[in-house]
Amino acid sequence: MSFKDPYDPKKIEPKWQAYWEEHRCFQVREEADRPKFYLLEMFPYPSGRIHMGHVRNYTIGDVLARFLKMRGYNVLHPMGWDAFGMPAENAAIKNKTHPAAWTKENIKAMRAQLQRLGFSYDWDREIATCEPEYYRWEQKIFIEMYEKGLAYKKKSLVNWCPSCQTVLANEQVEQGLCWRCDSPVEQKPLEQWFLKITDYAEELLQETYNLKGWPERVLTMQREWIGKSQGAEAVFKVEGSGEEILVFTTRPDTLYGVTFLSLAAEHPLIDALVKDEGKRRELAEFRERVRKIDRDKRVADAYEKEGIPLGLNAVHPLTGEKVPLFAANFVLMEYGTGAVMAVPAHDQRDFDFAKKYGLPIRLVIENAAAGVVRDEILKNAYVEPGTMVASAPFDGMGSEEAKGAIVKLLESQKVGRSKITYKLRDWGVSRQRYWGAPIPIVYCPDCGAVPEKIENLPVKLPLDVEFTGEGGSPLAKLESFVQAPCPKCGKPARRETDTFDTFMESSWYFLRYLSPKD
């Protein structure tokens, strides 16, 4: 071929692609004398066909893989398919087909496209997360986490998409809408499986400081997502009952400025304490309104603050004063303790709420220009540090110094303690959909929740199901799947019918490439 000849991809590309295939040029073998390089690209969801976004990303990876190979590296450059998830199930319902068939057809077409593009993948290591050979290891990982107390089930308020009929992770809710179908997301109480990632919050945070070469905005985003806060917990006893309300605050210096407590509308103490039928009806209506509000909107500064008085008082742990209780739309049950001590003089959200409902505003921190602060507090909360006032033994002390001193007083009187919290929440991994890996748990009337025996894995997803798009997951109606012997006692029991969130599969696939046939 002369450089004067025009480049003919239809002629040139197939020739060399056939050569690469025949000589297995991209198959990785163990070669101890060569340096290794693992080039990982995010695997695609087999949604239909490869698009230009895929081509761009995979071309970048392929250029790097070939460059390193030419420099003598033994390059592992694999490819696979993130094959479980809602789109396949929704497409199956729409097109009256099976998600397995829809997914298999798309994988076949997309693989052919990638091969025609000539990317240097080791196709011997190809994986698809919907295959039992893949998700059996995921089920094993889950069982091991369960046995170590890192997987558990509890009732929790979840993001519920009424259109997709499933739970959404926080990251799958975008401006109050489902990331897949744009339906408004609701809050719904459901029994869910969780992974205890909060046990690793501090470790995750510290590791962000060891990441070299990462964009600072990404690291900042991760640190804010983990959301470490240093502060204190304080106990407010509910007047006329044996109940207590635990609150967390990053501003213990403002404790003497508390004039009310705000509770999440879903706080379980509300049901236990409010007996008046009229108030309970008012609460039910309020909760229904709150349930339809996106979490991000509820805590947004610009969102209108609403609440209803509960007709109950708590007792201030240091002063003994009565503090009224409110159910408020801006307090989330899953963050902190689900209760907030309200200091309207020094928190803008509490200030707006107090102004709206005519509640007291008590200044407990001033700066040198005390008069200016007192005038300003009529318009906005004063959130800066300053000098303590109206705070009993701490008057005249700097507010930063007072934080530690007030915590020590709480601890000495056994009504509080120093506390570190994180915004990071445990990961809810249950989904009420069919097209996902079965959760390997069996419910026995005698033994309770029992993990499947390792030797019985994988718990295979049955293919003989009927799709209507109504009434939740068809797995729950498939008695041949649901009925199972208890792995512990052998008596008749029932399988878990929720499946894993598809992010479970995509959180460890890079490990499977290293040993794809085991």
ABEGO torsion letter per residue (X at the ends): XBAABBBBAAAAAAAAAAAAAAAGAABBBBBAABBBBBBBBBBBBBAGBBBAAAAAAAAAAAAAAAAAAAAGBBBBBBBBBBABEAAAAAAAAAAGBBAAAAAAAAAAAAAAAAAAAGBBBBAAABBBAABAAAAAAAAAAAAAAAAAGABBBBBBBBBBBAAAGBBBBAAABBGGBBAAAGBBBBBBBBBBBBBBAAAAAAAAAAAAAABBGBBAAAAAAAAAAAGBBBBBBBBBBBBGBABBBBBBBABAAAAAABABBBBBAABAAAAAABABAAAAAAAAAAAAAAAABBAAAAABAABBBBBBBAGBBBBBAAAGBBBBBBBBAABBAABEAGBBBBBAAABAAAAAAAAAAGBBBBBABBBABAAAAAAAAAABBBABBBBBBGAEAABGBBAAAAAAAAAAAAAAAGAEBBBBBBABBBBBABBBBABBBBBBBBBBAAAEBBBBBAAAOBBBBBABBBBAGBGEBAAAABAAAABBBBAAAGBBBBBBABBBBAAAAAAAAAAAAABAAX
